[in-house]
Amino acid sequence: MNIIAWIVLGLLAGAIAKAIVPGNQGGGWLSTMFLGVVGAFIGGTLHTFIQTGTLQLSAPDLNIPGVFIAVLGAIIAIFIYGFLSRRNA
């Protein structure tokens, strides 16, 4: 997947995840894109692990199921970040 597709997938997945999760996550468009890209890797890796049983770093494609997987991964990333930031404070 090329860099433009990563940016689009990251912005889309990050924005949807921030809209779904209650509370104020803060950050601008750059942090939203980063959250979406990290979520794509988390979701893609979990999806590959569930399908094949092997742990591989992967990411979904830029299509409807891929965006869904990336959004789920971004939601997981928001909860992990929230847990770690509350624990350190």
N, C-alpha and C positions, 0 to 999 in steps of 0.2 A: 504494500500500500504506500502511495507516495505521501509527501509531507503535507500537501494541501488536503488530502483526505483525512490525515491525522488531525489537522487543525479543525476541520469541519466536524468530524466525529467527536473530538474533545469538547468543542464549544457546545454542540448539541447535547451530548450526554451530560456534561457538567451542569448546564442550565436546567435540564429536566430534573436531574437529581437534586439540585438546590431548591427547585420548586416543590418537590415531593416531600423532602425532609423538613419537619417543622423546626422553627428557630431561625436565628440569623447566623449564617456561615461567614458573612463578610467577604471581602476580596472583590476584585474587579474582573474584567474579562480574561485577563491573563491567568489568574488563579482558577477561574472557572474552566478554562481550556486545560490547564495542568491537571485539575481534578478529573476531568473527563478522560484524558489520556491515561492517567493512572488507573482510573476505573475500567477503562477498556482492557488494560493488561490484567487487572485482577479478575474481571469477568471472563475474559478469554481463557485465562489459565484455569479458572474453576470449571468452565465449560469443557475444556479439553480433558481435565481430570475426571469429570463425571462421565464423559463419553468413552474415554479410552482407558482410564485407570492409571495413566502416567502423568507425572507432573512436568509440564513443559511450559515455558514462557511463550504465550501466544496472545494474539489480539484478534478481535472479530473484524469482518469486512464492513464496508460502509453500505449497509442495507438495513431493512427494517429489523430483522432478528439480531443483527450486529449492534444496532443502536440500543435495542432492548437489553442485550447482554452488557453493553458498556454502561448503561444507566444503572443496572443492578450492581455492577462493580463499583461505580461511583458512589452509590448509596452506602455500600460496605466501607468504602474509603472515608466517607464523611463520618460514619459511626466510629471507625477506628481512630481517626484524628480527634474526634470529640472526646473519646475515652482517654486517649493519651494526654490531651491538653488539660482535662479536668484533673487527671491524676498528678500531673506535674505542678499544678497551681496551688 
